Amino acid sequence: MIFGYLYEKELIKSESKLFDLWCWLAYQRWYQIMLIPTHVVKGYYYNYSSEQIYYFCKGILDNKLYDKRLRR
């Protein structure tokens, strides 16, 4: 979460070690599961339906590809 903020504010550059760490973390299953509560809160904040949030989080737990997470 903090890495996204830093990247958005251009405090992390694409070639930096911190960016590489962020990319490595994004592929780690434990890190993806750890971020589920954040996804739930953001989903309600941005007015996604409970069903969409459920399928998104279920996709993370089932280790599906991102583009298949919200399909029925």
N, C-alpha and C positions, 0 to 999 in steps of 0.2 A: 504494500500500500504506500509506504513512504517512498519507495523507489519510483513509483508512477508519478507521484507529486514532484519529486526532484527532477525527473526526466521532463515532465511537462513545463517546469520552470527553467529548463535548459541548464540545470546545475550538473547534470550527468551527460556526458558526451557519448556518442555511439561507440567509440573506440576505447573507452576507459575500462579499467578493471572492475569498477563498481557496476557498470552496465553489463559486463560479462557475468558477474555474480547474480544480477537480477535475472538474466536470461537462464542461467543454470537453475536458479530457484524455481522459475516458472515451469520447468520440466519435471520438477520433483513432485512425486505424488503426495507426500506428506504436507508439502507447502500448499498444494492445491486444495487439499482437504481442510487445512487450517484456515483458509480464506472463505470457506462456505458461509460463516456468519456475516462476513462483510458483504458477500453477494446478496444475502437475504435482506439485509438492511438497505443496501443500495437499490435493490429491486423494488421494495416498498416505497422508497423515497422517490424513485422515478416512475411510480404508478404502474409497474408491471403487475399482471394478475398473479394470484397465488399459484395458479396452474403453471404459468410460465416459469416462475421462480422454482417451483417444485421440479419441473423437468430439467431445468438448467443444473440444479444441484444434483439431481439424480444422474445426469450425464457426467458430472464430475466424479461421483462415486462409482459409476459403472465404467469409467475411463473411456468414454466415447470421444470422438473427434468434436471439435467446437461447432462445426457447421451442422452436426447431427443432433445437438443437444436440445434444440427447441422444436424439432420436427415431431409430428404425432405418429 
